[in-house]
Amino acid sequence: FSAFCVYLLGLWLLSLMMFMSILFDSAAGVTVGTGAVFFVSYMLSMVPDLQKYLPTKLMEASVLLSGTGVAKDFYLALGVAGVLSVVQLAGAIVLFNRKKLY
């Protein structure tokens, strides 16, 4: 389960990169945009009430391996990361179909 949490975090980041690549034309824009969203999510995770909802919570999944954590603490973050991944991929597909290719 711990590996799945980290895997879904990676999928969220990949879908975010795909979405950003539709919005920006340069690799630098994609990198900065993805980094900015991840940074904001990471900073918001320092607020205890928001932490359980943010995908960056999934980075802490290693506590499951040591037995100090409980899997149910990650369910909300898994759900949010999954929904965000689907929304970002759907948005990327819709925007790509409307984008003029040169």
Jmol script that loads the backbone (N, CA, C; Angstrom):
load data "model"
ATOM      1  N   PHE A   1       0.820  -1.199   0.000  1.00  0.00           N
ATOM      2  CA  PHE A   1       0.000   0.000   0.000  1.00  0.00           C
ATOM      3  C   PHE A   1       0.861   1.258   0.000  1.00  0.00           C
ATOM      4  N   SER A   2       1.984   1.188   0.688  1.00  0.00           N
ATOM      5  CA  SER A   2       2.897   2.328   0.736  1.00  0.00           C
ATOM      6  C   SER A   2       3.443   2.650  -0.651  1.00  0.00           C
ATOM      7  N   ALA A   3       3.799   1.611  -1.390  1.00  0.00           N
ATOM      8  CA  ALA A   3       4.319   1.814  -2.749  1.00  0.00           C
ATOM      9  C   ALA A   3       3.237   2.386  -3.665  1.00  0.00           C
ATOM     10  N   PHE A   4       1.995   1.961  -3.477  1.00  0.00           N
ATOM     11  CA  PHE A   4       0.902   2.488  -4.280  1.00  0.00           C
ATOM     12  C   PHE A   4       0.696   3.975  -4.032  1.00  0.00           C
ATOM     13  N   CYS A   5       0.854   4.408  -2.788  1.00  0.00           N
ATOM     14  CA  CYS A   5       0.722   5.834  -2.460  1.00  0.00           C
ATOM     15  C   CYS A   5       1.765   6.661  -3.210  1.00  0.00           C
ATOM     16  N   VAL A   6       2.995   6.190  -3.199  1.00  0.00           N
ATOM     17  CA  VAL A   6       4.064   6.912  -3.896  1.00  0.00           C
ATOM     18  C   VAL A   6       3.844   6.856  -5.405  1.00  0.00           C
ATOM     19  N   TYR A   7       3.357   5.713  -5.891  1.00  0.00           N
ATOM     20  CA  TYR A   7       3.060   5.559  -7.317  1.00  0.00           C
ATOM     21  C   TYR A   7       1.976   6.550  -7.749  1.00  0.00           C
ATOM     22  N   LEU A   8       0.926   6.684  -6.957  1.00  0.00           N
ATOM     23  CA  LEU A   8      -0.148   7.617  -7.307  1.00  0.00           C
ATOM     24  C   LEU A   8       0.328   9.067  -7.229  1.00  0.00           C
ATOM     25  N   LEU A   9       1.228   9.367  -6.320  1.00  0.00           N
ATOM     26  CA  LEU A   9       1.819  10.701  -6.277  1.00  0.00           C
ATOM     27  C   LEU A   9       2.556  10.982  -7.587  1.00  0.00           C
ATOM     28  N   GLY A  10       3.296   9.998  -8.072  1.00  0.00           N
ATOM     29  CA  GLY A  10       3.988  10.144  -9.351  1.00  0.00           C
ATOM     30  C   GLY A  10       3.025  10.315 -10.516  1.00  0.00           C
ATOM     31  N   LEU A  11       1.924   9.573 -10.503  1.00  0.00           N
ATOM     32  CA  LEU A  11       0.921   9.732 -11.557  1.00  0.00           C
ATOM     33  C   LEU A  11       0.296  11.118 -11.526  1.00  0.00           C
ATOM     34  N   TRP A  12       0.060  11.630 -10.318  1.00  0.00           N
ATOM     35  CA  TRP A  12      -0.475  12.994 -10.200  1.00  0.00           C
ATOM     36  C   TRP A  12       0.500  14.001 -10.795  1.00  0.00           C
ATOM     37  N   LEU A  13       1.776  13.842 -10.492  1.00  0.00           N
ATOM     38  CA  LEU A  13       2.778  14.767 -11.030  1.00  0.00           C
ATOM     39  C   LEU A  13       2.887  14.647 -12.550  1.00  0.00           C
ATOM     40  N   LEU A  14       2.801  13.429 -13.080  1.00  0.00           N
ATOM     41  CA  LEU A  14       2.849  13.257 -14.536  1.00  0.00           C
ATOM     42  C   LEU A  14       1.638  13.889 -15.217  1.00  0.00           C
ATOM     43  N   SER A  15       0.464  13.709 -14.636  1.00  0.00           N
ATOM     44  CA  SER A  15      -0.723  14.327 -15.233  1.00  0.00           C
ATOM     45  C   SER A  15      -0.658  15.845 -15.116  1.00  0.00           C
ATOM     46  N   LEU A  16      -0.060  16.334 -14.044  1.00  0.00           N
ATOM     47  CA  LEU A  16       0.134  17.776 -13.893  1.00  0.00           C
ATOM     48  C   LEU A  16       1.099  18.303 -14.951  1.00  0.00           C
ATOM     49  N   MET A  17       2.157  17.547 -15.216  1.00  0.00           N
ATOM     50  CA  MET A  17       3.102  17.953 -16.263  1.00  0.00           C
ATOM     51  C   MET A  17       2.438  17.955 -17.639  1.00  0.00           C
ATOM     52  N   MET A  18       1.583  16.976 -17.901  1.00  0.00           N
ATOM     53  CA  MET A  18       0.870  16.948 -19.187  1.00  0.00           C
ATOM     54  C   MET A  18      -0.048  18.156 -19.318  1.00  0.00           C
ATOM     55  N   PHE A  19      -0.735  18.497 -18.235  1.00  0.00           N
ATOM     56  CA  PHE A  19      -1.619  19.654 -18.260  1.00  0.00           C
ATOM     57  C   PHE A  19      -0.822  20.944 -18.460  1.00  0.00           C
ATOM     58  N   MET A  20       0.288  21.062 -17.758  1.00  0.00           N
ATOM     59  CA  MET A  20       1.121  22.264 -17.893  1.00  0.00           C
ATOM     60  C   MET A  20       1.733  22.365 -19.293  1.00  0.00           C
ATOM     61  N   SER A  21       2.018  21.228 -19.923  1.00  0.00           N
ATOM     62  CA  SER A  21       2.608  21.274 -21.257  1.00  0.00           C
ATOM     63  C   SER A  21       1.609  21.770 -22.297  1.00  0.00           C
ATOM     64  N   ILE A  22       0.328  21.666 -21.994  1.00  0.00           N
ATOM     65  CA  ILE A  22      -0.682  22.241 -22.886  1.00  0.00           C
ATOM     66  C   ILE A  22      -0.761  23.754 -22.672  1.00  0.00           C
ATOM     67  N   LEU A  23      -0.585  24.189 -21.431  1.00  0.00           N
ATOM     68  CA  LEU A  23      -0.696  25.616 -21.124  1.00  0.00           C
ATOM     69  C   LEU A  23       0.527  26.414 -21.571  1.00  0.00           C
ATOM     70  N   PHE A  24       1.711  25.807 -21.465  1.00  0.00           N
ATOM     71  CA  PHE A  24       2.958  26.512 -21.780  1.00  0.00           C
ATOM     72  C   PHE A  24       3.624  25.882 -22.989  1.00  0.00           C
ATOM     73  N   ASP A  25       4.304  26.720 -23.771  1.00  0.00           N
ATOM     74  CA  ASP A  25       4.960  26.231 -24.978  1.00  0.00           C
ATOM     75  C   ASP A  25       6.405  25.806 -24.746  1.00  0.00           C
ATOM     76  N   SER A  26       6.981  26.177 -23.623  1.00  0.00           N
ATOM     77  CA  SER A  26       8.391  25.853 -23.392  1.00  0.00           C
ATOM     78  C   SER A  26       8.539  24.862 -22.234  1.00  0.00           C
ATOM     79  N   ALA A  27       9.650  24.141 -22.264  1.00  0.00           N
ATOM     80  CA  ALA A  27       9.927  23.187 -21.194  1.00  0.00           C
ATOM     81  C   ALA A  27      10.138  23.906 -19.861  1.00  0.00           C
ATOM     82  N   ALA A  28      10.688  25.100 -19.920  1.00  0.00           N
ATOM     83  CA  ALA A  28      10.899  25.870 -18.695  1.00  0.00           C
ATOM     84  C   ALA A  28       9.567  26.243 -18.055  1.00  0.00           C
ATOM     85  N   GLY A  29       8.599  26.614 -18.864  1.00  0.00           N
ATOM     86  CA  GLY A  29       7.275  26.954 -18.347  1.00  0.00           C
ATOM     87  C   GLY A  29       6.592  25.760 -17.698  1.00  0.00           C
ATOM     88  N   VAL A  30       6.740  24.599 -18.327  1.00  0.00           N
ATOM     89  CA  VAL A  30       6.156  23.380 -17.776  1.00  0.00           C
ATOM     90  C   VAL A  30       6.807  23.034 -16.439  1.00  0.00           C
ATOM     91  N   THR A  31       8.129  23.136 -16.388  1.00  0.00           N
ATOM     92  CA  THR A  31       8.855  22.811 -15.163  1.00  0.00           C
ATOM     93  C   THR A  31       8.514  23.773 -14.041  1.00  0.00           C
ATOM     94  N   VAL A  32       8.491  25.050 -14.350  1.00  0.00           N
ATOM     95  CA  VAL A  32       8.174  26.060 -13.326  1.00  0.00           C
ATOM     96  C   VAL A  32       6.718  25.922 -12.877  1.00  0.00           C
ATOM     97  N   GLY A  33       5.809  25.707 -13.809  1.00  0.00           N
ATOM     98  CA  GLY A  33       4.401  25.551 -13.444  1.00  0.00           C
ATOM     99  C   GLY A  33       4.153  24.332 -12.573  1.00  0.00           C
ATOM    100  N   THR A  34       4.753  23.199 -12.954  1.00  0.00           N
ATOM    101  CA  THR A  34       4.607  21.983 -12.160  1.00  0.00           C
ATOM    102  C   THR A  34       5.249  22.151 -10.786  1.00  0.00           C
ATOM    103  N   GLY A  35       6.423  22.734 -10.763  1.00  0.00           N
ATOM    104  CA  GLY A  35       7.107  22.970  -9.494  1.00  0.00           C
ATOM    105  C   GLY A  35       6.331  23.918  -8.600  1.00  0.00           C
ATOM    106  N   ALA A  36       5.716  24.934  -9.198  1.00  0.00           N
ATOM    107  CA  ALA A  36       4.950  25.897  -8.412  1.00  0.00           C
ATOM    108  C   ALA A  36       3.719  25.245  -7.775  1.00  0.00           C
ATOM    109  N   VAL A  37       3.015  24.423  -8.536  1.00  0.00           N
ATOM    110  CA  VAL A  37       1.837  23.743  -7.984  1.00  0.00           C
ATOM    111  C   VAL A  37       2.252  22.779  -6.878  1.00  0.00           C
ATOM    112  N   PHE A  38       3.346  22.048  -7.102  1.00  0.00           N
ATOM    113  CA  PHE A  38       3.830  21.126  -6.077  1.00  0.00           C
ATOM    114  C   PHE A  38       4.280  21.887  -4.837  1.00  0.00           C
ATOM    115  N   PHE A  39       4.960  23.006  -5.037  1.00  0.00           N
ATOM    116  CA  PHE A  39       5.433  23.820  -3.911  1.00  0.00           C
ATOM    117  C   PHE A  39       4.267  24.357  -3.095  1.00  0.00           C
ATOM    118  N   VAL A  40       3.247  24.860  -3.754  1.00  0.00           N
ATOM    119  CA  VAL A  40       2.072  25.382  -3.052  1.00  0.00           C
ATOM    120  C   VAL A  40       1.376  24.253  -2.285  1.00  0.00           C
ATOM    121  N   SER A  41       1.266  23.090  -2.919  1.00  0.00           N
ATOM    122  CA  SER A  41       0.657  21.956  -2.237  1.00  0.00           C
ATOM    123  C   SER A  41       1.479  21.536  -1.026  1.00  0.00           C
ATOM    124  N   TYR A  42       2.783  21.554  -1.170  1.00  0.00           N
ATOM    125  CA  TYR A  42       3.669  21.199  -0.060  1.00  0.00           C
ATOM    126  C   TYR A  42       3.554  22.208   1.083  1.00  0.00           C
ATOM    127  N   MET A  43       3.499  23.485   0.741  1.00  0.00           N
ATOM    128  CA  MET A  43       3.369  24.513   1.769  1.00  0.00           C
ATOM    129  C   MET A  43       2.009  24.435   2.471  1.00  0.00           C
ATOM    130  N   LEU A  44       0.962  24.167   1.712  1.00  0.00           N
ATOM    131  CA  LEU A  44      -0.366  24.039   2.315  1.00  0.00           C
ATOM    132  C   LEU A  44      -0.453  22.809   3.221  1.00  0.00           C
ATOM    133  N   SER A  45       0.387  21.808   2.959  1.00  0.00           N
ATOM    134  CA  SER A  45       0.349  20.610   3.798  1.00  0.00           C
ATOM    135  C   SER A  45       0.914  20.866   5.189  1.00  0.00           C
ATOM    136  N   MET A  46       1.505  22.022   5.398  1.00  0.00           N
ATOM    137  CA  MET A  46       1.982  22.375   6.734  1.00  0.00           C
ATOM    138  C   MET A  46       0.852  22.849   7.641  1.00  0.00           C
ATOM    139  N   VAL A  47      -0.309  23.120   7.043  1.00  0.00           N
ATOM    140  CA  VAL A  47      -1.502  23.449   7.818  1.00  0.00           C
ATOM    141  C   VAL A  47      -2.152  22.122   8.223  1.00  0.00           C
ATOM    142  N   PRO A  48      -2.219  21.836   9.507  1.00  0.00           N
ATOM    143  CA  PRO A  48      -2.690  20.513   9.947  1.00  0.00           C
ATOM    144  C   PRO A  48      -4.083  20.125   9.436  1.00  0.00           C
ATOM    145  N   ASP A  49      -4.986  21.081   9.320  1.00  0.00           N
ATOM    146  CA  ASP A  49      -6.341  20.754   8.867  1.00  0.00           C
ATOM    147  C   ASP A  49      -6.394  20.401   7.386  1.00  0.00           C
ATOM    148  N   LEU A  50      -5.469  20.923   6.590  1.00  0.00           N
ATOM    149  CA  LEU A  50      -5.460  20.669   5.155  1.00  0.00           C
ATOM    150  C   LEU A  50      -4.615  19.468   4.761  1.00  0.00           C
ATOM    151  N   GLN A  51      -3.724  19.070   5.619  1.00  0.00           N
ATOM    152  CA  GLN A  51      -2.719  18.069   5.281  1.00  0.00           C
ATOM    153  C   GLN A  51      -3.329  16.756   4.781  1.00  0.00           C
ATOM    154  N   LYS A  52      -4.413  16.325   5.378  1.00  0.00           N
ATOM    155  CA  LYS A  52      -4.977  15.028   5.015  1.00  0.00           C
ATOM    156  C   LYS A  52      -5.644  15.018   3.645  1.00  0.00           C
ATOM    157  N   TYR A  53      -5.882  16.194   3.059  1.00  0.00           N
ATOM    158  CA  TYR A  53      -6.543  16.283   1.765  1.00  0.00           C
ATOM    159  C   TYR A  53      -5.574  16.448   0.595  1.00  0.00           C
ATOM    160  N   LEU A  54      -4.341  16.804   0.846  1.00  0.00           N
ATOM    161  CA  LEU A  54      -3.413  17.176  -0.217  1.00  0.00           C
ATOM    162  C   LEU A  54      -2.610  15.979  -0.722  1.00  0.00           C
ATOM    163  N   PRO A  55      -2.344  15.934  -2.027  1.00  0.00           N
ATOM    164  CA  PRO A  55      -1.571  14.822  -2.585  1.00  0.00           C
ATOM    165  C   PRO A  55      -0.155  14.711  -2.018  1.00  0.00           C
ATOM    166  N   THR A  56       0.400  15.796  -1.531  1.00  0.00           N
ATOM    167  CA  THR A  56       1.752  15.725  -0.975  1.00  0.00           C
ATOM    168  C   THR A  56       1.790  14.914   0.320  1.00  0.00           C
ATOM    169  N   LYS A  57       0.653  14.633   0.908  1.00  0.00           N
ATOM    170  CA  LYS A  57       0.575  13.743   2.074  1.00  0.00           C
ATOM    171  C   LYS A  57       1.097  12.352   1.710  1.00  0.00           C
ATOM    172  N   LEU A  58       0.983  11.986   0.441  1.00  0.00           N
ATOM    173  CA  LEU A  58       1.393  10.661  -0.006  1.00  0.00           C
ATOM    174  C   LEU A  58       2.904  10.457   0.082  1.00  0.00           C
ATOM    175  N   MET A  59       3.661  11.539   0.200  1.00  0.00           N
ATOM    176  CA  MET A  59       5.109  11.403   0.370  1.00  0.00           C
ATOM    177  C   MET A  59       5.454  10.798   1.726  1.00  0.00           C
ATOM    178  N   GLU A  60       4.546  10.858   2.658  1.00  0.00           N
ATOM    179  CA  GLU A  60       4.777  10.338   3.999  1.00  0.00           C
ATOM    180  C   GLU A  60       4.379   8.876   4.132  1.00  0.00           C
ATOM    181  N   ALA A  61       4.133   8.195   3.022  1.00  0.00           N
ATOM    182  CA  ALA A  61       3.646   6.816   3.063  1.00  0.00           C
ATOM    183  C   ALA A  61       4.673   5.839   3.615  1.00  0.00           C
ATOM    184  N   SER A  62       5.894   6.257   3.762  1.00  0.00           N
ATOM    185  CA  SER A  62       6.917   5.356   4.304  1.00  0.00           C
ATOM    186  C   SER A  62       6.652   4.998   5.766  1.00  0.00           C
ATOM    187  N   VAL A  63       5.821   5.769   6.456  1.00  0.00           N
ATOM    188  CA  VAL A  63       5.490   5.431   7.844  1.00  0.00           C
ATOM    189  C   VAL A  63       4.690   4.132   7.919  1.00  0.00           C
ATOM    190  N   LEU A  64       4.074   3.753   6.811  1.00  0.00           N
ATOM    191  CA  LEU A  64       3.344   2.491   6.780  1.00  0.00           C
ATOM    192  C   LEU A  64       4.298   1.297   6.823  1.00  0.00           C
ATOM    193  N   LEU A  65       5.471   1.477   6.241  1.00  0.00           N
ATOM    194  CA  LEU A  65       6.449   0.392   6.230  1.00  0.00           C
ATOM    195  C   LEU A  65       7.016   0.118   7.619  1.00  0.00           C
ATOM    196  N   SER A  66       7.172   1.173   8.393  1.00  0.00           N
ATOM    197  CA  SER A  66       7.725   1.005   9.739  1.00  0.00           C
ATOM    198  C   SER A  66       6.659   0.629  10.764  1.00  0.00           C
ATOM    199  N   GLY A  67       5.404   0.686  10.365  1.00  0.00           N
ATOM    200  CA  GLY A  67       4.327   0.309  11.271  1.00  0.00           C
ATOM    201  C   GLY A  67       3.862   1.417  12.187  1.00  0.00           C
ATOM    202  N   THR A  68       4.367   2.626  11.980  1.00  0.00           N
ATOM    203  CA  THR A  68       3.955   3.737  12.847  1.00  0.00           C
ATOM    204  C   THR A  68       2.755   4.492  12.298  1.00  0.00           C
ATOM    205  N   GLY A  69       2.336   4.157  11.086  1.00  0.00           N
ATOM    206  CA  GLY A  69       1.200   4.841  10.484  1.00  0.00           C
ATOM    207  C   GLY A  69       0.068   3.875  10.191  1.00  0.00           C
ATOM    208  N   VAL A  70      -1.081   4.446   9.869  1.00  0.00           N
ATOM    209  CA  VAL A  70      -2.271   3.664   9.549  1.00  0.00           C
ATOM    210  C   VAL A  70      -2.687   4.003   8.121  1.00  0.00           C
ATOM    211  N   ALA A  71      -3.091   3.001   7.368  1.00  0.00           N
ATOM    212  CA  ALA A  71      -3.437   3.201   5.959  1.00  0.00           C
ATOM    213  C   ALA A  71      -4.604   4.162   5.778  1.00  0.00           C
ATOM    214  N   LYS A  72      -5.546   4.167   6.707  1.00  0.00           N
ATOM    215  CA  LYS A  72      -6.724   5.029   6.538  1.00  0.00           C
ATOM    216  C   LYS A  72      -6.374   6.517   6.589  1.00  0.00           C
ATOM    217  N   ASP A  73      -5.200   6.861   7.106  1.00  0.00           N
ATOM    218  CA  ASP A  73      -4.769   8.262   7.121  1.00  0.00           C
ATOM    219  C   ASP A  73      -4.483   8.783   5.714  1.00  0.00           C
ATOM    220  N   PHE A  74      -4.325   7.893   4.757  1.00  0.00           N
ATOM    221  CA  PHE A  74      -3.953   8.284   3.409  1.00  0.00           C
ATOM    222  C   PHE A  74      -5.112   8.187   2.410  1.00  0.00           C
ATOM    223  N   TYR A  75      -6.248   7.716   2.835  1.00  0.00           N
ATOM    224  CA  TYR A  75      -7.364   7.519   1.916  1.00  0.00           C
ATOM    225  C   TYR A  75      -7.834   8.819   1.261  1.00  0.00           C
ATOM    226  N   LEU A  76      -7.962   9.875   2.031  1.00  0.00           N
ATOM    227  CA  LEU A  76      -8.426  11.149   1.461  1.00  0.00           C
ATOM    228  C   LEU A  76      -7.419  11.705   0.456  1.00  0.00           C
ATOM    229  N   ALA A  77      -6.135  11.637   0.790  1.00  0.00           N
ATOM    230  CA  ALA A  77      -5.105  12.129  -0.121  1.00  0.00           C
ATOM    231  C   ALA A  77      -5.065  11.293  -1.390  1.00  0.00           C
ATOM    232  N   LEU A  78      -5.274   9.976  -1.266  1.00  0.00           N
ATOM    233  CA  LEU A  78      -5.338   9.111  -2.445  1.00  0.00           C
ATOM    234  C   LEU A  78      -6.511   9.504  -3.341  1.00  0.00           C
ATOM    235  N   GLY A  79      -7.658   9.746  -2.732  1.00  0.00           N
ATOM    236  CA  GLY A  79      -8.833  10.140  -3.500  1.00  0.00           C
ATOM    237  C   GLY A  79      -8.646  11.470  -4.203  1.00  0.00           C
ATOM    238  N   VAL A  80      -8.092  12.435  -3.500  1.00  0.00           N
ATOM    239  CA  VAL A  80      -7.865  13.756  -4.099  1.00  0.00           C
ATOM    240  C   VAL A  80      -6.842  13.659  -5.234  1.00  0.00           C
ATOM    241  N   ALA A  81      -5.769  12.906  -5.016  1.00  0.00           N
ATOM    242  CA  ALA A  81      -4.754  12.755  -6.063  1.00  0.00           C
ATOM    243  C   ALA A  81      -5.337  12.045  -7.288  1.00  0.00           C
ATOM    244  N   GLY A  82      -6.170  11.043  -7.056  1.00  0.00           N
ATOM    245  CA  GLY A  82      -6.803  10.342  -8.171  1.00  0.00           C
ATOM    246  C   GLY A  82      -7.745  11.232  -8.958  1.00  0.00           C
ATOM    247  N   VAL A  83      -8.574  11.984  -8.244  1.00  0.00           N
ATOM    248  CA  VAL A  83      -9.525  12.889  -8.910  1.00  0.00           C
ATOM    249  C   VAL A  83      -8.779  13.991  -9.665  1.00  0.00           C
ATOM    250  N   LEU A  84      -7.757  14.573  -9.031  1.00  0.00           N
ATOM    251  CA  LEU A  84      -6.976  15.612  -9.705  1.00  0.00           C
ATOM    252  C   LEU A  84      -6.290  15.076 -10.956  1.00  0.00           C
ATOM    253  N   SER A  85      -5.790  13.863 -10.892  1.00  0.00           N
ATOM    254  CA  SER A  85      -5.134  13.268 -12.062  1.00  0.00           C
ATOM    255  C   SER A  85      -6.109  13.127 -13.223  1.00  0.00           C
ATOM    256  N   VAL A  86      -7.300  12.631 -12.934  1.00  0.00           N
ATOM    257  CA  VAL A  86      -8.311  12.466 -13.991  1.00  0.00           C
ATOM    258  C   VAL A  86      -8.737  13.819 -14.544  1.00  0.00           C
ATOM    259  N   VAL A  87      -8.957  14.795 -13.677  1.00  0.00           N
ATOM    260  CA  VAL A  87      -9.382  16.134 -14.118  1.00  0.00           C
ATOM    261  C   VAL A  87      -8.288  16.794 -14.963  1.00  0.00           C
ATOM    262  N   GLN A  88      -7.035  16.656 -14.528  1.00  0.00           N
ATOM    263  CA  GLN A  88      -5.937  17.266 -15.275  1.00  0.00           C
ATOM    264  C   GLN A  88      -5.764  16.601 -16.634  1.00  0.00           C
ATOM    265  N   LEU A  89      -5.876  15.282 -16.692  1.00  0.00           N
ATOM    266  CA  LEU A  89      -5.765  14.597 -17.979  1.00  0.00           C
ATOM    267  C   LEU A  89      -6.928  14.962 -18.898  1.00  0.00           C
ATOM    268  N   ALA A  90      -8.128  15.030 -18.351  1.00  0.00           N
ATOM    269  CA  ALA A  90      -9.287  15.417 -19.165  1.00  0.00           C
ATOM    270  C   ALA A  90      -9.137  16.855 -19.659  1.00  0.00           C
ATOM    271  N   GLY A  91      -8.671  17.738 -18.790  1.00  0.00           N
ATOM    272  CA  GLY A  91      -8.435  19.123 -19.206  1.00  0.00           C
ATOM    273  C   GLY A  91      -7.359  19.222 -20.267  1.00  0.00           C
ATOM    274  N   ALA A  92      -6.321  18.424 -20.141  1.00  0.00           N
ATOM    275  CA  ALA A  92      -5.255  18.435 -21.149  1.00  0.00           C
ATOM    276  C   ALA A  92      -5.777  17.947 -22.491  1.00  0.00           C
ATOM    277  N   ILE A  93      -6.620  16.929 -22.479  1.00  0.00           N
ATOM    278  CA  ILE A  93      -7.174  16.406 -23.733  1.00  0.00           C
ATOM    279  C   ILE A  93      -8.074  17.440 -24.387  1.00  0.00           C
ATOM    280  N   VAL A  94      -8.938  18.068 -23.597  1.00  0.00           N
ATOM    281  CA  VAL A  94      -9.849  19.077 -24.154  1.00  0.00           C
ATOM    282  C   VAL A  94      -9.066  20.266 -24.706  1.00  0.00           C
ATOM    283  N   LEU A  95      -8.092  20.749 -23.951  1.00  0.00           N
ATOM    284  CA  LEU A  95      -7.316  21.904 -24.415  1.00  0.00           C
ATOM    285  C   LEU A  95      -6.438  21.548 -25.606  1.00  0.00           C
ATOM    286  N   PHE A  96      -5.926  20.316 -25.639  1.00  0.00           N
ATOM    287  CA  PHE A  96      -5.098  19.916 -26.779  1.00  0.00           C
ATOM    288  C   PHE A  96      -5.915  19.848 -28.060  1.00  0.00           C
ATOM    289  N   ASN A  97      -7.140  19.393 -27.968  1.00  0.00           N
ATOM    290  CA  ASN A  97      -7.991  19.314 -29.151  1.00  0.00           C
ATOM    291  C   ASN A  97      -8.348  20.698 -29.680  1.00  0.00           C
ATOM    292  N   ARG A  98      -8.316  21.702 -28.832  1.00  0.00           N
ATOM    293  CA  ARG A  98      -8.638  23.078 -29.258  1.00  0.00           C
ATOM    294  C   ARG A  98      -7.403  23.884 -29.650  1.00  0.00           C
ATOM    295  N   LYS A  99      -6.235  23.376 -29.340  1.00  0.00           N
ATOM    296  CA  LYS A  99      -4.990  24.109 -29.586  1.00  0.00           C
ATOM    297  C   LYS A  99      -4.591  23.981 -31.045  1.00  0.00           C
ATOM    298  N   LYS A 100      -4.163  25.091 -31.628  1.00  0.00           N
ATOM    299  CA  LYS A 100      -3.691  25.075 -33.006  1.00  0.00           C
ATOM    300  C   LYS A 100      -2.239  24.597 -33.023  1.00  0.00           C
ATOM    301  N   LEU A 101      -1.994  23.639 -33.867  1.00  0.00           N
ATOM    302  CA  LEU A 101      -0.639  23.133 -34.012  1.00  0.00           C
ATOM    303  C   LEU A 101       0.042  23.894 -35.141  1.00  0.00           C
ATOM    304  N   TYR A 102       1.291  24.228 -34.952  1.00  0.00           N
ATOM    305  CA  TYR A 102       2.011  25.008 -35.957  1.00  0.00           C
ATOM    306  C   TYR A 102       2.770  24.123 -36.889  1.00  0.00           C
TER     307      TYR A 102
END
end "model"
wireframe off; spacefill off
backbone 0.3
color backbone group
